Amino acid sequence: MYPAVITVWFDYLMRMAAQEFEDHIGIDRSAYWKSRGIHAAQGLLRFTYDRLRRALGGVPHPLPDNRELRDLARPYYHSRLERRRGRHAGRQGALGPSKKRRLT
């Protein structure tokens, strides 16, 4: 698999984890430092990826800036909405599982 794809995915997951902790600053005492730690790890990931890019002669594309992508997506996506996988993941319906009567 192409290393840039994996790196972009890790970078995105780190950004989402940092955002979760940023939402809890003021509620959880350690949230600020956890957020800073994730941002530091994200910076290290970007530094290492850029070092790899230089070693390969700049062949892989640079990592996209997650802040810029977030700003572009803002009109279409709200990051505070519940994160689910798929369209109806884990949902049985608006009122629970259906109990259809079988007609005989």
C-alpha positions in Angstrom: 0.0 0.0 0.0 1.2 3.5 -0.8 2.8 5.0 2.4 1.2 8.4 1.8 -2.3 6.9 2.1 -1.5 5.4 5.5 0.2 8.5 6.7 -2.8 10.7 5.7 -5.1 8.3 7.6 -2.9 8.4 10.7 -2.7 12.2 10.5 -6.5 12.4 10.3 -7.0 10.0 13.2 -4.6 12.1 15.3 -6.5 15.2 14.4 -9.8 13.7 15.4 -8.4 12.4 18.7 -6.9 15.9 19.5 -10.2 17.5 18.8 -12.0 15.1 21.2 -9.5 16.2 23.9 -9.9 19.9 23.0 -13.6 19.5 23.5 -13.0 18.4 27.1 -10.6 21.2 28.1 -12.0 22.7 31.2 -13.8 19.5 32.1 -11.0 17.1 32.3 -7.7 18.3 33.9 -5.5 16.3 31.6 -7.3 17.1 28.4 -5.1 20.0 27.5 -1.8 18.1 27.9 -3.2 15.1 26.0 -4.2 17.4 23.2 -0.7 18.9 23.2 0.9 15.5 23.2 -1.2 14.4 20.2 -0.3 17.6 18.3 3.4 16.9 19.1 3.1 13.4 17.8 1.4 14.8 14.7 4.2 17.2 14.1 6.7 14.3 14.5 4.7 12.2 11.9 4.8 15.1 9.5 8.5 15.7 10.1 9.3 12.0 9.5 7.1 11.9 6.3 8.8 15.1 4.9 12.2 13.5 5.6 11.1 10.4 3.7 9.8 12.6 0.8 13.2 14.4 0.6 15.0 11.0 0.6 12.8 9.9 -2.3 13.4 13.1 -4.3 10.0 14.6 -3.5 8.1 11.8 -5.3 5.2 11.4 -2.8 2.9 14.3 -2.5 3.0 16.4 0.6 0.5 15.7 3.3 -2.7 17.7 3.1 -3.2 20.3 5.9 -6.1 19.0 8.1 -7.0 22.5 9.3 -7.4 23.6 5.7 -9.5 20.6 4.8 -11.6 21.2 8.0 -12.3 24.8 6.9 -13.2 23.7 3.4 -15.6 21.0 4.7 -17.2 23.3 7.3 -20.3 24.2 5.2 -21.0 20.5 4.6 -19.9 18.6 7.7 -20.3 19.3 11.4 -17.5 17.6 13.4 -19.5 17.5 16.6 -22.1 15.2 15.1 -22.0 11.6 16.2 -19.4 9.6 14.3 -20.9 6.4 12.9 -19.6 4.0 10.3 -22.0 3.6 7.4 -25.4 5.2 6.9 -27.4 3.3 9.6 -24.7 1.7 11.7 -26.1 0.1 14.7 -29.5 1.6 14.3 -32.7 -0.5 14.1 -34.9 2.3 13.1 -36.3 5.5 14.5 -38.6 3.6 17.0 -36.5 0.5 17.5 -36.7 -2.9 15.8 -39.7 -3.4 13.7 -42.3 -6.0 14.8 -44.1 -6.8 11.7 -47.0 -9.2 11.9 -46.9 -12.1 9.6 -50.0 -12.3 7.5 -51.3 -15.8 7.0 
